[in-house]
Amino acid sequence: MTFSAHNTLTRRKEPLEPTIHPGKVGFYVCGPTVYDLIHIGNARPLVVFDVLFRLLRRTYGADNVTYVRNITDVDDKINVAAAERGIPIRELTETTAQRFHEDAAALGCLAPTHEPRATDHIPEMIAMIAALIEAGHAYEADGHVLFDVPSYERYGALSGNSRDEIVAGARVDVAPYKKDAADFVLWKPSTGDLPGWNSPWGHGRPGWHLECSAMSKRFLGQTFDIHGGGRDLIFPHHENEIAQTCAADADAGFARIWMHNGYLTVNGEKMSKSLGNFFTVRDLLEEFPGEALRLLLLGTHYRQALDFTRERLAEAKQTLDRFYNALSKAREPAAGDLPQEVVAALEDDLNTPLAISHMHALADAVFRGEAGAAASLRAAGAILGLLGASGQGWFRGGAADDEAAGIEALIEQRLAARKGRDFAEADRIRDELKARGIELMDGPEGTAWRRV
């Protein structure tokens, strides 16, 4: 089989045909704007496209897949956040980017092939603006440079929005210097302490949409295989990317396939700080392992809406308990062949829920004592970025060595108390560990423990 995905641009499922550079695949995913911690909604495309990266690497080889995920480190949101906190912009972006990397790692995401920062690619952005002006698709007005939307006939093809619908929507900035209300900013003036660079149009900074066009072209070329992101980016961000990239270069095909993950709600409502249902990844990692968050995000097909609840997150943790319990009971090699039915599920528009259902069947087979089932379960988990820990490590909840040693010492004291028939002391130690969230499991081979 070959990987196929629903193409937002064509509204149909299409096979991936890596013919731009035969046998090689390039894809671009919009990364974070580093002004604040990522929330659970931001985590969804991170995890979804990490699975795509793993699948494509398996199919084409790690050296033949180029995954580009940018960091936006110049943006008005960043300027506002830095001013509100009273810290330099650079300090905010560096700190936030570091925390983003920590959260992505906790979610089990591989590092992309390239992770360009917008501020490192200003010359490419200036060159693209100059090309747009020369081609008659952009104009200078009141210190700004704007894209002339009516000049690009295919504008709206990705989102399906007509020009009138675009203007009627609330997501366009109507300014007196625009020729058309739908026109969008490519370059804006910078004054005072705002970040800025010299350009033919004065000291200023790029528009957000332009950044991704310049960086994707720099690392993937004028035409590449897949562009991904959240559904909320279809308009205006991705629509504008297509327009400015293709208008600047008549030969640019840009992305052949567009993949977008669905919206995320919390308890059936839109996530909002004002509603008190806003969860950062870091908040949730204080209560749950990152692998449980990852499984929850993969449990719903990426194109469908996902409703996040703590109950569902707890269920994901229980599912992983079951998988790790199966692995810990098996006595066979840790590595095995990836089951073809799991591959087929992922190659069919990244059907992770179906792949996970096959993992449940493999766990059942482990408990029935079927040879090879545990190794296949581990392999199925690996392609999804799951089951990378040992069973013992999972159940101990990542306890540090000194903490684990202390728990083991208490277990030895309890065993000695039981041998001495001091059952009151044995019960006291059990209750002490229980209060610390440690469950003891007595068996014929001794006492095991896990964090609950």
C-alpha positions in Angstrom: 0.0 0.0 0.0 0.9 3.7 -0.1 0.0 6.5 2.2 -3.2 8.4 1.3 -4.6 11.5 2.9 -7.7 13.6 2.7 -6.6 16.7 0.8 -8.3 19.8 2.1 -7.6 21.6 -1.2 -9.3 19.0 -3.5 -11.8 17.7 -0.9 -10.9 14.1 -1.6 -8.5 11.4 -0.5 -5.3 11.2 -2.6 -2.3 9.0 -2.5 1.1 10.5 -1.7 3.2 10.4 -4.8 6.7 11.5 -4.0 7.8 12.4 -7.5 9.1 15.9 -6.9 12.3 14.3 -5.6 11.7 10.6 -6.4 11.7 8.5 -3.3 11.9 11.5 -1.0 9.2 13.2 1.0 9.0 16.8 2.3 6.4 18.2 4.6 5.8 21.4 6.5 3.7 22.0 9.6 3.1 25.3 11.2 4.7 25.5 14.6 4.2 27.6 17.7 4.2 31.3 18.2 6.4 31.5 21.2 4.6 34.0 23.5 3.1 31.5 26.0 2.9 27.8 27.0 1.2 25.5 24.5 -2.2 24.2 25.4 -3.9 20.8 24.8 -5.3 22.1 21.5 -1.8 23.0 20.3 -0.6 19.6 21.3 -2.9 17.9 18.8 -1.1 18.8 15.5 2.2 18.2 17.3 1.3 14.6 18.0 -0.7 13.9 14.8 2.1 15.0 12.5 4.7 13.3 14.6 2.9 10.0 13.8 3.0 10.9 10.1 6.8 11.6 10.4 7.3 8.2 12.0 5.2 6.4 9.3 6.9 8.1 6.4 10.4 7.4 7.9 9.4 3.8 8.1 8.2 3.7 4.5 10.9 5.8 2.7 13.8 5.7 5.2 14.8 8.3 7.8 17.2 10.0 5.4 14.6 10.5 2.8 12.0 12.3 4.8 12.3 16.0 5.6 10.0 17.4 8.2 10.0 21.2 8.7 8.2 22.7 11.7 8.9 26.4 12.3 9.0 28.6 15.3 7.4 32.1 15.0 9.5 34.4 17.1 8.4 37.7 15.7 4.7 38.5 16.0 2.4 41.1 17.6 1.2 38.6 20.2 4.8 38.3 21.4 5.3 42.0 21.5 2.2 42.4 23.7 3.1 39.5 26.0 6.6 40.8 26.6 5.3 44.3 27.4 2.7 42.9 29.8 5.4 40.9 31.6 7.9 43.7 31.6 10.7 41.5 30.0 12.7 41.8 26.8 11.2 40.1 23.8 14.2 37.9 23.3 14.0 36.6 26.8 10.3 35.7 26.3 10.8 33.9 23.0 13.9 32.0 24.2 12.2 30.9 27.4 9.0 30.0 25.7 10.7 28.0 23.0 12.6 26.0 25.5 9.4 25.1 27.4 7.8 24.2 24.1 10.6 21.8 23.4 10.2 20.3 26.9 6.5 19.8 26.4 6.9 18.3 22.9 9.4 15.8 24.3 7.1 14.9 27.2 4.5 14.1 24.5 6.9 11.7 22.8 7.4 13.8 19.7 10.6 13.4 17.7 12.5 16.5 16.8 11.7 17.7 13.2 14.4 17.6 10.5 14.5 21.4 10.5 13.1 23.9 13.0 13.6 27.3 11.4 13.0 30.5 13.4 11.3 33.4 11.6 13.9 35.9 12.7 16.6 33.9 10.9 14.9 34.3 7.5 14.0 37.9 7.1 16.1 38.3 3.9 14.1 35.6 2.2 10.9 37.3 3.3 12.0 40.7 1.9 13.0 39.0 -1.4 9.5 37.4 -1.7 7.8 40.7 -1.1 9.9 42.4 -3.8 8.9 39.6 -6.2 5.2 40.1 -5.4 5.5 43.9 -6.0 7.3 43.3 -9.3 4.6 40.8 -10.4 1.8 43.3 -9.6 0.4 41.3 -6.6 1.5 43.6 -3.8 1.7 47.4 -3.2 3.1 49.8 -0.7 0.8 52.0 1.4 1.3 54.1 4.5 4.5 52.3 5.4 3.0 48.9 4.9 3.2 46.4 2.0 0.0 44.5 1.3 -0.9 41.6 -0.8 -3.5 42.6 -3.5 -6.1 39.8 -3.1 -8.2 40.6 -6.1 -5.1 40.2 -8.3 -4.9 36.5 -7.5 -7.7 34.7 -9.1 -7.4 31.5 -7.2 -7.7 33.1 -3.8 -10.2 31.2 -1.7 -9.7 27.8 -3.3 -8.4 26.1 0.0 -11.0 27.5 2.3 -13.9 27.7 -0.2 -14.6 31.3 0.9 -15.6 33.8 -1.7 -14.2 37.3 -1.5 -17.5 38.7 -0.1 -17.5 36.0 2.6 -13.9 36.8 3.5 -14.7 40.5 3.9 -17.9 39.8 5.8 -16.0 37.7 8.3 -14.5 39.1 11.4 -11.0 37.8 10.7 -9.8 40.5 8.4 -8.3 43.8 9.5 -10.0 46.7 7.7 -7.6 49.6 7.4 -7.9 52.9 5.4 -4.7 52.3 3.5 -5.9 49.0 2.0 -7.1 49.0 -1.7 -9.4 46.1 -0.9 -10.8 45.0 2.5 -9.5 41.5 2.0 -5.9 42.6 1.4 -3.4 41.4 4.0 -0.2 42.7 5.4 3.2 41.4 4.1 5.3 44.1 5.9 4.5 46.6 8.6 6.5 49.5 10.1 8.3 49.1 13.4 8.9 51.9 15.9 10.3 52.3 19.3 11.3 49.0 21.0 9.5 46.8 18.5 11.6 44.3 16.5 12.5 45.6 13.1 14.8 45.2 10.1 15.8 47.5 7.3 14.0 47.0 4.0 13.2 48.9 0.8 10.0 49.9 2.5 11.5 51.2 5.7 12.3 49.8 9.1 9.8 47.1 9.8 8.9 43.5 10.4 7.1 40.8 8.3 3.5 39.7 8.5 2.8 36.4 10.1 1.5 34.7 6.9 4.7 35.6 4.9 7.0 33.9 7.4 5.8 30.3 6.7 5.9 30.9 2.9 9.6 32.0 3.1 10.7 29.2 5.4 8.9 26.4 3.6 10.5 27.5 0.3 13.9 27.8 1.9 13.9 24.2 3.3 11.5 22.3 0.9 11.6 24.3 -2.4 8.8 25.9 -4.4 6.8 22.6 -4.5 6.6 20.0 -1.8 4.5 17.1 -0.8 2.4 17.9 2.3 1.5 21.0 4.4 -0.2 20.4 7.7 -1.7 22.2 10.6 -4.8 22.7 12.6 -8.2 23.4 11.0 -8.2 26.8 12.4 -5.3 27.7 10.1 -7.1 27.0 6.8 -8.3 30.6 6.7 -6.7 33.1 6.7 -3.2 31.7 7.3 -2.9 28.8 4.9 -5.1 30.6 2.2 -2.7 33.5 2.4 0.4 31.3 2.2 -0.8 29.8 -1.0 -1.6 33.1 -2.6 1.6 34.9 -1.8 3.8 31.9 -2.6 2.2 31.1 -5.9 1.8 34.7 -6.9 5.5 35.4 -6.2 6.7 32.5 -8.4 4.5 31.4 -11.3 6.3 28.0 -11.3 5.6 27.3 -7.6 3.2 24.5 -7.0 3.5 24.9 -3.3 2.0 22.0 -1.2 0.4 19.2 -3.2 -1.6 17.8 -0.2 -3.0 19.8 2.7 -3.8 18.0 5.9 -5.7 19.6 8.8 -6.6 18.2 12.2 -10.0 18.9 13.6 -10.9 21.3 16.5 -10.5 20.4 20.1 -13.2 21.2 22.7 -13.2 20.8 26.5 -16.2 19.1 28.0 -18.2 20.0 24.9 -17.3 23.7 25.0 -14.7 25.9 23.2 -11.6 26.1 25.4 -11.3 29.5 27.0 -9.6 31.0 30.0 -12.8 32.9 30.8 -14.7 29.6 31.0 -12.1 28.1 33.3 -11.6 25.2 31.0 -8.2 26.2 29.6 -5.4 23.6 30.0 -1.8 23.9 29.1 0.2 20.8 28.4 2.3 21.6 31.4 -0.7 21.8 33.7 -1.8 18.3 32.6 1.7 16.8 32.9 1.6 17.6 36.6 -1.2 15.0 36.9 -0.8 12.6 34.0 2.1 11.1 32.1 2.7 12.6 28.6 2.1 9.3 27.0 -1.5 9.3 28.3 -2.1 12.7 26.7 -0.6 11.4 23.5 -2.9 8.3 23.5 -5.9 10.5 24.1 -5.1 12.8 21.2 -4.6 9.7 18.9 -7.8 8.0 20.0 -9.9 10.2 17.7 -9.3 10.4 14.0 -7.2 13.5 13.4 -9.8 15.1 11.0 -12.6 14.7 13.5 -13.4 17.1 16.4 -12.0 15.9 19.7 -13.7 16.6 23.0 -11.2 16.6 25.9 -12.2 15.6 29.4 -10.2 14.5 32.4 -12.3 11.3 32.5 -11.1 10.4 29.0 -7.5 11.2 30.0 -7.8 8.9 32.9 -9.2 6.2 30.6 -6.2 6.7 28.3 -3.9 6.1 31.3 -5.8 2.9 32.2 -5.4 1.7 28.6 -1.7 2.2 28.8 -1.7 0.4 32.2 -3.3 -2.6 30.3 -0.8 -2.5 27.5 2.2 -2.2 29.8 0.8 -5.0 32.0 0.6 -7.2 28.9 4.3 -6.4 28.0 5.5 -7.0 31.6 3.9 -10.5 31.6 5.5 -11.6 28.4 8.9 -13.3 28.2 10.0 -12.6 24.7 12.2 -10.2 22.7 11.4 -6.5 23.0 11.4 -6.0 19.3 9.1 -7.5 16.7 7.6 -7.0 13.3 5.1 -4.2 12.9 1.7 -5.9 12.1 0.5 -5.2 8.6 -3.0 -4.3 9.8 -1.5 -1.4 11.8 0.4 -0.2 8.8 -2.7 -0.4 6.7 -4.7 1.6 9.2 -2.1 4.4 9.3 -1.6 4.5 5.6 -5.3 5.1 5.2 -5.4 8.8 6.1 -3.6 8.2 9.4 -6.4 6.1 11.0 -4.9 6.0 14.5 -8.1 4.9 16.3 -8.1 1.7 14.1 -4.4 1.2 14.8 -5.1 1.4 18.5 -7.9 -1.1 18.3 -5.4 -3.5 16.7 -3.2 -2.9 19.7 -6.0 -3.9 22.0 -6.4 -7.2 20.0 -2.6 -7.7 20.4 -2.8 -7.2 24.1 -5.6 -9.8 24.3 -3.3 -12.2 22.4 -0.6 -11.6 24.9 -2.9 -12.5 27.8 -3.8 -15.6 26.0 -0.2 -16.5 25.8 0.2 -16.3 22.0 3.9 -16.2 20.9 5.1 -13.0 19.3 2.1 -11.0 20.4 4.0 -8.9 22.9 6.8 -8.0 20.4 4.1 -7.0 17.8 2.4 -4.9 20.4 5.6 -3.1 21.2 6.2 -2.5 17.5 2.7 -1.2 17.0 3.2 1.2 19.9 6.5 2.4 18.5 5.0 3.6 15.2 2.5 5.6 17.3 5.1 6.9 19.7 3.8 4.8 22.5 5.0 2.0 24.8 8.6 3.2 24.8 9.1 2.6 28.5 9.6 -0.7 30.4 6.7 -2.1 32.2 8.4 -1.5 35.5 9.3 2.0 34.5 5.8 2.8 33.5 4.2 1.5 36.7 6.7 3.3 38.8 5.7 6.6 37.3 9.1 7.8 36.5 10.3 7.7 40.1 13.9 8.9 40.5 16.5 6.3 41.6 16.7 7.7 45.2 12.9 7.7 45.5 12.7 4.1 44.1 15.4 3.0 46.5 13.4 4.5 49.4 10.3 2.7 48.4 12.1 -0.6 48.0 13.6 -0.2 51.5 10.1 0.3 52.9 8.9 -2.8 51.1 11.8 -4.8 52.6 10.9 -3.5 56.1 7.3 -4.6 55.5 8.4 -8.0 54.4 10.5 -8.3 57.6 7.6 -7.2 59.7 5.4 -9.8 58.1 8.0 -12.6 58.7 8.1 -11.5 62.3 4.3 -11.6 62.4 4.2 -7.9 63.2 1.2 -7.4 61.0 0.3 -4.0 62.5 3.7 -2.6 61.3 3.3 -4.3 57.9 -0.1 -2.6 57.5 1.3 0.7 58.6 4.0 0.6 56.0 1.4 -0.3 53.3 -0.8 2.6 54.4 2.1 5.0 54.3 3.0 4.0 50.8 -0.6 4.1 49.7 -0.9 7.7 51.1 2.1 8.5 48.8 0.3 7.1 45.8 2.2 3.8 45.8 0.2 0.5 45.3 1.8 -2.8 46.5 1.1 -6.0 44.6 2.0 -9.2 46.5 2.6 -12.3 44.3 4.4 -15.6 44.3 7.6 -13.9 43.0 7.6 -11.2 45.7 6.1 -7.7 46.0 5.9 -5.3 43.1 4.8 -1.7 43.3 3.4 1.0 41.0 2.4 4.6 41.2 -1.4 5.1 41.0 
